[in-house]
Amino acid sequence: MASIELNRVSKTYPGGVRAVQEAALSFRDGEFVVLVGPSGCGKSTLLRMVAGLEGITGGTVSIGGRVVNDLPPKDRDVAMVFQNYALYPHMTVRRNMEFGLMRRRRHGGLLARLLRPAEAAAERRAIDAKVDAVAGTLGIGPLLGRLPRALSGGQRQRVALGRALVREPQVFLFDEPLSNLDARLRIEMRAEIREMHRRTRATMVYVTHDQEEAMTLADRMVVMKAGVVQQFGTPEECYGRPANRFVAGFVGMPVMNFVDGRAEGGAFEGGGLRLALPASRWPSAPSGPVALGVRPGQLRVSADAAGAAVTAEVRAIGRLGGRMDVVLAVGATRLVARIENDARLREGAPAGVAVDLSAAHLFAPGEDGARLPDAQDRR
């Protein structure tokens, strides 16, 4: 396996479109890294530059300590799993899985193999054994004789994974491989990919726009926006200690509530809210324009609005089995709360709201405003 170093890697397309801007990242040997962000943020472009499928206009890419900028994809010792599976329709599952190994064999010298038929036969048996073992692990052994058109979407994705696995490359690259699958199958395949990583301890880089998928799979995740890396850290860091308002709003479902206002005298006021800022959280009381960020799970909602610190109107209720999402209006401010089921809450009725600030955040003004330091940053 191998580490990956991206040293100020950039990609600018003709016309001046900057897809990736000076990405400086270091992926450890055996690490599972997820590149995540909205569509058009540059995550797939960055992955394709690592693979050699996209040219680099600035910086260097190193795999296993070797700069690979000028190497073609076949010489980088990486295996890529694509969103559309990229299976050969005229080949059986077995032939698709062994294709990369057979190409290596053909490039090994035809004359030498003709002179050593016993060795060629042994190599053939070794390839068959490897394909059989990987197919058994992925549960597609009975499908080895089928063509791709006779497979379901999940089965095709397993074949694509198997084709990558049998090659035993230095690095595995995944470009949104589960986006064509239904919700249940995506969850199953996530577990299989994570188990595959645990078993192989291979270096893996995975692209997705689904932040839940990113948090489920990643050892560390790279959050991107408009070609710029916003944060690189563990899922826990990106969720609990977001670098800025964009990361805070992108990571976590339902998305974080933001209220623009002002901090003054140890209190926050804005959007119909006035809340005391606990000194234990912000020992150095911030002052001036800020945005308050509160996760939906930090709001407590009661059907009894009398005496509540904040009174709201229930605009909508989404029932999710044992829990519910409640959309609240506090004046012109819209808040979303995720709470346990409460049959007393009614749409259009008033409700009392309590805000738990123990894990809330304050951000500088602006849609990408940096998170303001608090007591947890000193730990």
DRENZA-593199 format. One record per residue (C-alpha): x, y, z. Coordinates in pm, whole numbers, padded with zeros to 5 digits, always signed. Layout:
# DRENZA-593199
XYZ...
//
This chain:
# DRENZA-593199
+00000+00000+00000+00107+00363-00027+00056+00713+00106-00063+00999-00118+00075+01353-00108-00096+01643-00286+00128+01947-00289-00067+02261-00393-00246+02070-00668-00456+02286-00902-00669+02241-01210-00771+02528-01436-00973+02456-01750-00957+02662-02070-01140+02988-02018-01004+03029-01667-01244+02796-01484-01064+02691-01164-01190+02345-01066-00934+02282-00789-00729+02549-00614-00397+02459-00451-00512+02150-00262-00246+02052-00006-00335+01716+00148-00154+01415+00290-00328+01074+00301-00163+00815+00521-00076+00462+00410-00381+00242+00470-00615+00533+00539-00974+00564+00410-01020+00926+00297-01349+01061+00163-01372+01369-00059-01713+01525-00002-01894+01837-00112-02178+01962-00332-02189+01900-00706-01924+02101-00891-01696+02145-00588-01396+01975-00758-01389+01647-00566-01412+01418-00871-01159+01631-01058-00917+01593-00768-00967+01216-00765-00914+01195-01142-00588+01389-01108-00466+01128-00860-00569+00855-01104-00400+01025-01400-00726+01066-01591-00709+01445-01560-00411+01666-01630-00263+01884-01354-00205+02255-01413-00019+02318-01089+00147+02132-00802+00249+01769-00766+00084+01436-00688+00296+01170-00517+00198+00807-00458+00420+00601-00234+00683+00876-00231+00703+00891-00612+00586+01197-00810+00341+01068-01071+00241+01387-01255+00375+01260-01586+00288+00891-01547-00009+00747-01739-00285+00582-01533-00163+00229-01605+00174+00303-01446+00041+00454-01122-00065+00121-00969-00413+00244-00877-00753+00081-00930-01062+00293-00987-01428+00208-00934-01659+00432-01134-02014+00555-01080-02139+00378-01394-01955+00049-01315-01769+00057-01654-01807-00317-01712-01741-00469-02054-02088-00577-02172-01959-00863-02394-01749-01020-02118-01866-01249-01840-01826-01150-01477-01512-01364-01456-01360-01204-01764-01440-00855-01635-01277-00930-01301-00964-01086-01446-00919-00836-01727-00659-00618-01553-00456-00920-01445-00466-01069-01795-00344-00741-01946-00044-00747-01713+00019-01106-01819+00007-01018-02188+00249-00731-02137+00487-00971-01963+00627-01102-02293+00446-01342-02528+00759-01526-02644+00875-01599-02289+00537-01749-02202+00535-01962-02516+00872-02100-02416+00746-02172-02061+00397-02318-02100+00405-02475-01754+00463-02136-01595+00187-01981-01805-00055-02252-01692+00041-02194-01329-00015-01822-01373-00357-01893-01523-00451-02108-01224-00333-01837-00985-00552-01577-01158-00853-01811-01145-00793-01876-00776-00769-01504-00701-01090-01425-00891-01271-01712-00717-01156-01593-00374-01263-01230-00429-01593-01337-00586-01662-01556-00283-01589-01269-00047-01828-01039-00234-02097-01305-00270-02090-01314-00650-01932-01658-00701-02249-01802-00865-02253-01508-01110-01908-01557-01266-02051-01701-01587-02311-01427-01643-02291-01118-01865-02343-00774-01704-02689-00733-01862-02809-01029-01654-02709-00861-01325-02887-00618-01094-02734-00280-01011-02599-00407-00680-02447-00713-00844-02278-00499-01110-02132-00278-00839-01992-00583-00661-01831-00694-00988-01671-00349-01026-01540-00373-00670-01412-00724-00735-01228-00616-01049-01044-00356-00842-00974-00595-00555-00813-00872-00760-00550-00630-00889-00416-00557-00539-00305-00204-00631-00129+00047-00408-00437+00272-00400-00811+00222-00453-01006+00517-00594-01388+00533-00582-01588+00792-00779-01941+00798-00631-01975+00420-00677-02306+00386-00492-02503+00678-00633-02704+00457-00873-02824+00220-00601-03142+00237-00393-03123+00348-00030-03122+00000+00127-02858-00134-00109-02641+00172-00053-02634+00101+00319-02542-00263+00255-02267-00170+00010-02123+00091+00248-02082-00181+00506-01915-00409+00249-01671-00138+00139-01584-00055+00499-01532-00425+00573-01318-00453+00259-01098-00173+00391-01071-00329+00736-00967-00657+00580-00718-00524+00323-00592-00211+00508-00549-00061+00163-00522+00312+00097-00862+00422-00031-00988+00757-00159-01364+00785-00204-01573+01062-00363-01934+01130-00267-02177+01420-00239-02357+01239+00044-02225+01365+00379-02390+01074+00564-02200+00831+00342-01880+01026+00404-01919+01014+00782-02002+00643+00774-01697+00543+00572-01417+00788+00640-01117+00771+00867-01076+01134+00763-01278+01348+00524-01200+01640+00296-01486+01890+00272-01468+02098-00047-01648+02396-00190-01586+02565-00526-01252+02387-00569-01119+02490-00227-01057+02255+00067-01263+02386+00358-01163+02128+00621-00966+01804+00643-01028+01601+00956-01208+01310+01114-01588+01292+01080-01610+01378+01450-01397+01692+01399-01589+01809+01092-01921+01757+01270-01832+01873+01619-01563+02134+01542-01649+02267+01194-01395+02507+01048-01659+02745+00916-02027+02797+00854-02020+02609+00522-01878+02292+00681-02120+02320+00973-02415+02346+00735-02300+02072+00500-02207+01805+00755-02500+01673+00956-02865+01595+00884-03096+01773+00926-02873+02070+00853-02764+02306+01126-02988+02603+01207-02823+02942+01160-02948+03267+01308-02775+03595+01221-02752+03844+01503-02517+04013+01745-02324+03909+02054-02297+04167+02328-02255+04155+02705-02249+03775+02720-02573+03733+02525-02682+03664+02167-02970+03854+02013-03112+03809+01665-03393+03656+01465-03639+03688+01752-03404+03509+01995-03230+03645+02300-03008+03385+02469-02746+03407+02739-02412+03271+02617-02269+03039+02885-01933+03166+03011-01815+02807+03045-01839+02777+02667-01720+03124+02568-01493+03252+02850-01393+03548+02635-01737+03681+02550-01754+03765+02177-01880+04105+02073-02024+04222+01743-02209+04065+01449-02213+03683+01460-02419+03388+01344-02544+03134+01596-02536+02773+01479-02754+02514+01657-02806+02151+01553-03172+02037+01529-03109+01789+01809-03016+02076+02043-03368+02222+02035-03628+02107+02288-03987+02163+02181-04293+02154+02405-04663+02189+02328-04686+02408+02638-04569+02752+02529-04656+02925+02860-04345+03054+03033-04108+02925+02764-03790+03121+02696-03875+03118+02324-04224+03093+02177-04266+02962+01823-04535+02851+01583-04528+02493+01453-04525+02520+01075-04476+02156+00975-04419+01814+01130-04238+01526+00963-04290+01196+01144-04001+00949+01120-04116+00650+01320-03986+00699+01672-03884+01061+01616-04005+01368+01432-03870+01677+01259-04054+01994+01356-04031+02313+01149-04074+02617+01374-04121+02988+01307-03985+03236+01558-04091+03561+01399-03926+03558+01057-03670+03297+01166-03716+02935+01059-03578+02659+01282-03582+02281+01247-03587+02060+01557-03542+01681+01571-03716+01542+01876-03882+01229+02011-04243+01179+01902-04484+01413+02078-04849+01363+01983-04944+01692+02153-04770+01906+01892-04997+02034+01617-04921+02222+01297-05029+02585+01327-05026+02572+01709-04783+02755+01940-04494+02573+02104-04227+02647+02359-03864+02611+02253-03554+02569+02470-03210+02598+02311-02921+02389+02443-02605+02593+02381-02362+02334+02521-02268+02222+02168-02373+02529+01970-02129+02743+01770-02075+03108+01687-01950+03205+01342-01814+03521+01189-02061+03696+00957-02098+03567+00600-02193+03237+00442-01838+03103+00489-01768+03276+00819-01507+03103+01036-01614+02940+01361-01523+03157+01660-01296+02994+01923-01454+02857+02237-01347+02669+02550-01339+02331+02372-01062+02457+02142-00830+02482+02442-00868+02113+02539
//
